[in-house]
Amino acid sequence: MTLLKNLLKKTNSKLSSRKCWPSLESLPEVPELALILVNATRVADMLTLCGKQGVPYVIIFSSGFSETGGSGVAMQQKLADIAKEYNIGVIGPNCQGMISPPDNVYAGFGSIFNADYTAGSVSMVSQSGGFGFSVMNLSSLDGGLPFRQMVTTGNEIGVSTLDFIDYFIRDPHTDIIGAYIEGVKDARRILDVGDKALAAGFNDLADHLQSMYRNLEAKVAEKTSELQEKGERLQALYDMSTLITMIETPDAFFRIHEITAASPRIVACCIGGEDFALNCNMQPTGEALFYPKQHMIIAANAAGVMPLGFVDSVAGFGDWEKFRAMVRRSRDFGFLGAGCIHPGQVTIVNEEYKPSAAEVEYARKVIATRSCARAWSLAARTKPSSTT
């Protein structure tokens, strides 16, 4: 905040020719929406300030809350208590914001916000920012199906996925509703929202919501039975599962050696580029993330796990030759694999990360040589010594 105030003094309270104010209290009127992009430990103070100023809605981009466990859970609960005390509609934390092309609202971060989008009739809410905005980008720019609204909700301490679906149903300019749901906190409300969707003519959405509720009921009953009757089997499955760690915060980055070696179940590690860049106050470009990713690769190799990822953003669609060249550079950089967010990326990633015929032949020779060496060593140890 001190840096911003000093900057505004030097620029006569303007940034990019736009009038700016050094604090929320100095604004000539109360804003309808505030965006919080500070370290997790400062979010509660910022949210309280918004509440005292009467800001009705807040988007919290910061991560480091319940998704990290431990003290993050308590910090998130404090945010929920503040939001309730001041009646603030909070989106987040740990989200990427929202885009509304018809209203020219771009309240978020990431490379997707650099594009211009034509207003359409598709409204979508996603608990995953990366997935949701990738769908919007692909649909709007490559698929010919532009969006009206795209909202990401993250950890959902306030306004939820079901709240937005309810709103989309009542929006007269929305013809198609999409949702990416990882979990809900009020499962019974799914039926209520489903009934509203059915009454408004969103039959497919209603069917999906009702099916989701039935599946949740069945899963709860099934899992309860399994936990009671097959505890040992579940424990065995747990022991067999493997983990991929994702580094998204500065604190985790400086503990990366400890994290990658924390459990024998960890098989790979990667950098969550968008969230890591946000938490480090930098842009998620290949240049900015060069050192963090290189350091991660070294730490992963030291721990004996696979480094996963790309040297640049995974969100590029359309120019597949450019994407292939980037994957090749990523392999040369030291990455051994990567996740994909578009079907067209899968084949390219598999082809480029797959060992070449020469590499396979070299590995076979190494194995054969090692086997021979072990056999000779065993023979030397078991051969009877001669006496004179």
Secondary structure, 3 states (H helix, E strand, C coil): CHHHHHHHHHCCCEECCEECCCCCCCCCCCCCEEEECCCHHHHHHHHHHHHHHCCCEEEECCCCCHHHCCHHHHHHHHHHHHHHHHCCEEECCCCCEEEEHHHCEEEECCHHHHCCCCCCCEEEEECCHHHHHHHHHHHHHHCCCCEEEEEECCCCCCCCHHHHHHHHHHCCCCCEEEEECCCCCCCCHHHHHHHHHHHCCCHHHHHHHHHHHHHHHHHHHHHHHHHHHCHHHHHHHHHHCCEEEEECCHHHHCCHHHHHCCCCCEEEEEECHHHHHHHCCCCCCCCCCHHHHHHHHHHHHHHCCEEECCCCCCCCCCCHHHHHHHHHHHHHHCCCECCCCCHHHHHHHHHHHCCCHHHHHHHHHHHHHHHHHHHHHHHHHHCCCCCC
